[in-house]
């Protein structure tokens, strides 16, 4: 066994229970086009980790799909979406929507967004998905946590 073997994740574990604003944890079900979420890096798997990173495949759908309820965190977060066309890495093959403090943003290209601590964000969902792509949520915290797991109603 090597000195740094304990820092590797060799088998990603399902982390659906971590993600309290999605699917069953948020009082609903995971949409049919959302793959299982897996932990790329979490304190649960690597004690020394100071980040929580979850990874999912998003599969095709012609229907508009709501995925994540609105919420906020006490830490910064980066959301990343990556298309899978090696001939055009910028083309996401999808249209996703994300609200930040109530302002709707529509995304059709590979990219990411930085969500500062304390910033209310989501809902997050998809207008359509024509081919699978990957979605990564990087929480700058060793474990995922938020203020609530259901939308705040005015």
MONOR-V216076 format. One record per residue. N is the residue number from 1. RES is the residue in one small letter. OMEGA is omega in whole degrees, 0 to 359 (* if undefined). BURIAL is # if it has 24 or more other C-alpha atoms within 12 Angstrom, else .. Layout:
n=N res=RES omega=OMEGA burial=BURIAL
n=N res=RES omega=OMEGA burial=BURIAL
This chain:
n=1 res=x omega=181 burial=.
n=2 res=x omega=182 burial=.
n=3 res=x omega=185 burial=.
n=4 res=x omega=180 burial=.
n=5 res=x omega=183 burial=.
n=6 res=x omega=182 burial=.
n=7 res=x omega=183 burial=.
n=8 res=x omega=168 burial=.
n=9 res=x omega=182 burial=.
n=10 res=x omega=179 burial=.
n=11 res=x omega=180 burial=.
n=12 res=x omega=178 burial=.
n=13 res=x omega=175 burial=.
n=14 res=x omega=181 burial=.
n=15 res=x omega=181 burial=#
n=16 res=x omega=181 burial=#
n=17 res=x omega=178 burial=.
n=18 res=x omega=194 burial=#
n=19 res=x omega=190 burial=#
n=20 res=x omega=180 burial=#
n=21 res=x omega=184 burial=#
n=22 res=x omega=169 burial=#
n=23 res=x omega=185 burial=#
n=24 res=x omega=180 burial=.
n=25 res=x omega=180 burial=.
n=26 res=x omega=176 burial=#
n=27 res=x omega=179 burial=.
n=28 res=x omega=176 burial=.
n=29 res=x omega=176 burial=.
n=30 res=x omega=178 burial=#
n=31 res=x omega=185 burial=#
n=32 res=x omega=183 burial=.
n=33 res=x omega=180 burial=#
n=34 res=x omega=178 burial=#
n=35 res=x omega=177 burial=#
n=36 res=x omega=176 burial=#
n=37 res=x omega=179 burial=#
n=38 res=x omega=178 burial=#
n=39 res=x omega=174 burial=#
n=40 res=x omega=179 burial=#
n=41 res=x omega=179 burial=#
n=42 res=x omega=175 burial=#
n=43 res=x omega=178 burial=#
n=44 res=x omega=183 burial=#
n=45 res=x omega=181 burial=#
n=46 res=x omega=185 burial=#
n=47 res=x omega=185 burial=.
n=48 res=x omega=185 burial=.
n=49 res=x omega=175 burial=.
n=50 res=x omega=178 burial=.
n=51 res=x omega=172 burial=#
n=52 res=x omega=183 burial=#
n=53 res=x omega=180 burial=#
n=54 res=x omega=188 burial=#
n=55 res=x omega=178 burial=#
n=56 res=x omega=168 burial=#
n=57 res=x omega=175 burial=#
n=58 res=x omega=186 burial=#
n=59 res=x omega=184 burial=#
n=60 res=x omega=171 burial=#
n=61 res=x omega=175 burial=#
n=62 res=x omega=180 burial=.
n=63 res=x omega=171 burial=.
n=64 res=x omega=186 burial=.
n=65 res=x omega=171 burial=#
n=66 res=x omega=183 burial=#
n=67 res=x omega=189 burial=#
n=68 res=x omega=177 burial=#
n=69 res=x omega=180 burial=#
n=70 res=x omega=184 burial=#
n=71 res=x omega=172 burial=#
n=72 res=x omega=181 burial=#
n=73 res=x omega=174 burial=#
n=74 res=x omega=180 burial=.
n=75 res=x omega=176 burial=#
n=76 res=x omega=178 burial=#
n=77 res=x omega=174 burial=#
n=78 res=x omega=175 burial=#
n=79 res=x omega=187 burial=#
n=80 res=x omega=176 burial=#
n=81 res=x omega=187 burial=#
n=82 res=x omega=176 burial=#
n=83 res=x omega=184 burial=#
n=84 res=x omega=179 burial=#
n=85 res=x omega=182 burial=.
n=86 res=x omega=178 burial=.
n=87 res=x omega=177 burial=.
n=88 res=x omega=185 burial=.
n=89 res=x omega=182 burial=.
n=90 res=x omega=183 burial=.
n=91 res=x omega=181 burial=#
n=92 res=x omega=185 burial=#
n=93 res=x omega=184 burial=#
n=94 res=x omega=171 burial=#
n=95 res=x omega=178 burial=#
n=96 res=x omega=176 burial=#
n=97 res=x omega=180 burial=#
n=98 res=x omega=175 burial=#
n=99 res=x omega=173 burial=#
n=100 res=x omega=183 burial=#
n=101 res=x omega=176 burial=.
n=102 res=x omega=179 burial=.
n=103 res=x omega=183 burial=.
n=104 res=x omega=175 burial=.
n=105 res=x omega=177 burial=.
n=106 res=x omega=186 burial=#
n=107 res=x omega=177 burial=#
n=108 res=x omega=182 burial=#
n=109 res=x omega=172 burial=#
n=110 res=x omega=181 burial=#
n=111 res=x omega=182 burial=.
n=112 res=x omega=175 burial=#
n=113 res=x omega=176 burial=#
n=114 res=x omega=179 burial=.
n=115 res=x omega=180 burial=#
n=116 res=x omega=176 burial=.
n=117 res=x omega=177 burial=.
n=118 res=x omega=180 burial=.
n=119 res=x omega=179 burial=.
n=120 res=x omega=181 burial=#
n=121 res=x omega=186 burial=#
n=122 res=x omega=19 burial=#
n=123 res=x omega=175 burial=#
n=124 res=x omega=179 burial=#
n=125 res=x omega=187 burial=#
n=126 res=x omega=173 burial=#
n=127 res=x omega=174 burial=#
n=128 res=x omega=174 burial=#
n=129 res=x omega=182 burial=#
n=130 res=x omega=175 burial=#
n=131 res=x omega=183 burial=.
n=132 res=x omega=172 burial=#
n=133 res=x omega=181 burial=#
n=134 res=x omega=179 burial=#
n=135 res=x omega=180 burial=#
n=136 res=x omega=173 burial=#
n=137 res=x omega=181 burial=#
n=138 res=x omega=178 burial=#
n=139 res=x omega=181 burial=#
n=140 res=x omega=181 burial=#
n=141 res=x omega=182 burial=#
n=142 res=x omega=177 burial=#
n=143 res=x omega=182 burial=#
n=144 res=x omega=176 burial=#
n=145 res=x omega=175 burial=#
n=146 res=x omega=184 burial=#
n=147 res=x omega=183 burial=.
n=148 res=x omega=179 burial=#
n=149 res=x omega=175 burial=#
n=150 res=x omega=180 burial=#
n=151 res=x omega=174 burial=#
n=152 res=x omega=181 burial=.
n=153 res=x omega=180 burial=.
n=154 res=x omega=* burial=.
